[in-house]
Amino acid sequence: MSIENLEEYIANADLEQLQTLLANHPELATAKTSLNVSPLMLSCYYKKPQVTEILLSHVTNPDLFEASAAGAFDNVAYLVTAHPGRIDYYAEDGFTALGLACYFGHYDIARYLVLKGADVNKPSDNGFNVYPLHSAAAGDFTNTARMLIDNGADVNVKQRSGATPLHSAAQNGNLELLILLLETGAHVDIRMEGGKLPADLAREKGFEEIAEILES
């Protein structure tokens, strides 16, 4: 058995095989995967919560990024208390703990990190220039987006592709988030690379009402 088997079980959410593998080879729970992230982080990116729960039971000390992605609030609180100066550090894949919490929809962790001083306007350091608000908008996490905005997040930040949070809200058909962004100063006339406006993305997805709002 090897890391390749572990990755397969994570990707397929094969819980029984995963449990057996980790029981026999507990060291694999903290080995580096072929995607250069830990098995715990990999399970988060695959969005396999049951797998994440199993891996958490085999990882004694998740780091701040793993804990933020996996929703392990107690671990996050302990690590921030123990090392407050590291709150805005980057993970190996270039995301901050706040960015990860926002992307994976862990509102309580995101709010805690912000209360403890995490920078709401710090983009990823991996060439994609993804801000926490981008992550919240992409995941349709309106409450998290509102919390970020309430704490000073810039609503018009651009990813590498030129997309703003409003582009994501329009593409997802999230009317509540769309209105929130518009009410807090989002610009409807920012074009992505290739020239598409938020209204264009909404119309492509069949959200005519949203497209009309953005064009009015």
N, C-alpha and C positions, 0 to 999 in steps of 0.2 A: 504494500500500500504506500501511496506517495501523495505529494501535494497535488498532483494531477487528479487523483481520486477525490481529494477533498474539494477541489474546485468544481468538479462534476456534481458532487452531492449538494454543494451550495447552490449552484446554478439551477439544478432540478428540484431543489427543496426536498431531497431524499432524506427525510429526518431519521429514519431507522438506520440507514447505512451510515449516516453522519455520526450518530450517537455511538455506533459500534466502532467506527474508525477512531474517534476521539478517545474512546475508552481504552483502546489498544495502543494508540499513539497520541497521547495528550500533548506532546510537543508540537504537533501539527497546528494546534489552535493558535499558536503565535508565530508560525512560520510565515515567510514572505511568499506571496502568490506570484504567479507569472505576470500579473498585471501591476506588480510592484506596490501592492497594498496588502494589508493584513487580511486574513480570512474574515475577521469581524467586519472590517470596512467593506470588503467585497460583498458580504451578505447585505449590507445596507444599500450599496449601489444596485444590487440585483433586486432590492425591495422585497426581501424574503424575511418578514418579521419573525416567523417561527424559527428559522435558521439562526437569525441574530440572537434570539433568546437562548438557544442551545449554546452558541459560541460564547455568549456572555457568562454562562455558567462554567466555562472552561478557561476563561481569561481572568486571572486574579486581579491584575492591575491594568485595565485599559487606559490608554493615554487620553489626553483631553479631546483629541480629534475623534477617536473611536467612540468615546463616551458621548460626545455631542451628536454624532451621527446615529448612534444606536439608541439614544433616548435614556441613557443611564444618568439620571439627574444627580443622584447622590455622589457618583464618581466625579461628575463635573464640578459640583460644589466643593468637594474635598480638594481637587486639583487647583481650582482657582484660588481657594483659600491658602493652599500651601505655596503656590507659585503665582501670585497675582500679576507679576510682570510679564508672564508668558501668555496673557489672555489674547493678544493679537498676533501671536506667532502663526507661522504657516505650517500646514502639514506637508508631507513630501509631495503630495499631488497639487499643492499650491493654494489650498483653501484654508480659510480661518475657521476656528471653532464656531463662530457665529454664522459664517456662511454655510457650514455643514448643518447646523441646527435648523437654519431657515429652509434649506433645500429639502431636508427630510421631515419637515413639518413638526418639529418639537418646540412648540410655542413656549412652554415653561422654561426650557433651557435657553432659548433665544432671549427671552425677557430677562432671565437671570444674568446672562452674560452682558447684556446691555446695561443693566443696573450696576454691574460690577465694573463698567467702564469700557466694554468692547466697542471698537470703532464701527459705527453703522455705515460709514462711507469708505471702508477699506476693501478694495477689489481683490480678486484672486491674483496670485502671483505665478500664473502658469500660461500666460499668453492669451487667455480667454477674456480677461478683464471683467469677470463676473462679480457683481456687488451683492451683498446680502438681500437687497430689495429685488434684484433680478431673480434670485433663488426662490424667494417667497412667492413672487408673481408667477414664475414658471410652474411652481407646484400647486398653484391655486390656494395658497394659504393666506386668505384675506386678513385674518386677525393678526397674523405675524407681520404682514405688510403694514397694517395700521400702526402696530406698535413701533416698527422701525421709523415710519414717517413721523409719528409723535415724538420720536427721539432724535429727529434731525436728519433722517435719510433724504438724500437728494432724489427727487422723483424722476429726474430727466437723465440719469446716468446711462451711459452707453456701454454695451458689451463690445467685443472686438468686431462683431458683425454689424455694429451700429444700432442693434436693437435696444429699446428702452423697456422699462417695466410695462408701459402702456401697450407696447407691441405684444407682450406676452398675455396681458389681460384680454386684449382684443382677440388674439388667436384662440384663447381658451374659452371665450364667450362668457367671461366672468364679469357680469354687469356690476355687481357690488364693488368689486375691486376697481373696475373702470371708473365708476363714479368717484370713488375715493381718490384715485389718482388725479382725475380732472379737477376735483375740488381743491386739491393741494398743489396745483400748478403744473400738472403734466402738459406737455406740448403735443398737439395732435399732428403737427406738421414736420416732425423729425422722420427722416427717411433712413431705412437700413441700407447697407450696401446692396446695390441692385435697384434701389429707388423705392422700395415698398413702404407705404405709410401704415400706421396701425389699422386704419380703415380697410386697406387692401387685404390685410391678413384676416380680418374679421369676415370680409365678404368671401374670401376663398374657402373659409370654413362653414359658410352658410349662415353666419350671424348678421343678417341684414339689418336688424334693429340697431345693433351696436355700430355697424358701419355708418348708418344714417346719423346716429348721435355724434359720431366722430367727424362727420362731414358737415354737420349743421353749424 
